[in-house]
Amino acid sequence: MSDTLRNIVTTPEKRPALVDGCVELVEKEVSGKGLIIRGAFKAVKKIKPGFVKGAVDGLLNDWLDKMEPFYSEWKGKSEGKLSEYLNSKSGEVADALLTVTDERAKTSKHKTAAKMYGKLRPSALKNVDAAIPGLSMLIETYL
């Protein structure tokens, strides 16, 4: 097994906890957002309970693959914590992560969720960027 970020943090014993941690992070981030985002999130959860956890689990590998170049750069520098490095590149990391959800939204069978995503996408970069510190610390926990 290679030492990619995905292979390190998604072993069978780590993945469930990482997914749960990501869901908790999403819940925390959404709770601090405006009425429209909180309402859309609540609607999605009501329409399809378990959707958020399923979406996180389904997207996790692709997100980690998008983070791999940042992980490799950090690893090559051999200085500081991964979370510090990712935080310093938060805009780039957020943009990379959103390329995954953009593609998935285009092909989603969940038309209501895709429609809501489309409406919220203009503010998504700012929101994902704000979540990078929590995400980076969470991932660092599993290294």
DAWOLIN-V502653 format. One record per pair of residues at least 12 apart in sequence whose ideal C-beta (glycine too) atoms are under 8 Angstrom apart, sorted by the first residue. I is the first residue (numbers start at 1). J is the second residue. D is the distance in Angstrom with one decimal. If there is no record, write none. Layout:
# DAWOLIN-V502653
i = {I/I}
j = {J/J}
d = {D/D}
This chain:
# DAWOLIN-V502653
i = {4/4/4/5/5/5/5/5/6/6/6/6/8/8/9/9/9/9/10/10/10/14/15/17/18/18/18/18/19/19/19/19/20/21/21/22/22/22/22/23/23/23/25/25/25/25/26/26/26/27/28/29/29/29/29/33/36/37/37/37/40/40/40/43/43/44/44/44/47/47/48/48/51/51/59/59/59/62/63/63/66/66/66/66/67/67/67/67/67/69/70/70/70/70/70/70/73/74/81/82/82/82/82/83/83/83/83/83/86/86/86/86/87/87/87/90/90/90/91/91/93/93/94/94/94/94/94/95/97/98/98/98/101/101/102/105/105/105}
j = {64/68/71/64/67/68/71/139/61/64/65/68/142/143/64/139/142/143/60/61/64/142/60/142/60/138/139/142/53/56/57/60/53/138/141/56/60/135/138/52/53/56/131/134/135/138/52/56/131/52/134/127/130/131/134/127/120/120/123/127/116/119/120/112/116/112/113/116/112/113/110/113/110/113/100/101/104/100/97/100/96/97/99/100/86/93/96/97/139/96/85/86/89/92/93/96/85/86/140/136/139/140/143/133/136/137/139/140/132/135/136/139/132/133/136/129/132/133/125/129/132/136/125/128/129/131/132/125/128/124/125/128/117/124/121/117/118/121}
d = {7.9/5.9/7.7/5.3/5.8/5.3/4.1/7.5/5.9/4.0/6.1/7.0/7.2/6.1/6.8/6.0/4.1/6.8/6.8/6.9/6.9/5.0/7.6/7.5/7.2/7.2/7.6/5.5/6.5/5.4/4.9/6.4/7.7/4.8/7.4/4.7/7.0/7.4/6.8/5.7/5.2/5.5/6.5/4.9/6.2/6.1/6.1/7.0/8.0/7.9/7.1/6.9/7.0/4.8/7.1/6.7/7.4/6.4/7.6/7.4/4.6/7.5/6.2/7.7/7.2/7.3/5.4/6.5/6.1/7.9/7.0/7.7/7.4/7.0/5.8/6.8/6.6/4.4/5.4/5.6/4.2/5.7/6.5/5.9/7.6/6.5/6.9/7.4/7.6/7.8/7.0/6.0/5.9/7.4/5.8/7.6/7.4/7.5/6.3/6.5/6.9/5.0/6.6/7.1/3.9/4.9/7.7/4.7/6.0/7.6/3.9/7.8/6.1/5.4/5.8/5.1/3.9/7.4/7.6/5.5/5.5/7.9/5.7/3.9/4.2/7.8/6.0/6.4/5.8/5.8/6.3/6.0/6.9/7.7/7.4/4.6/6.6/7.8}
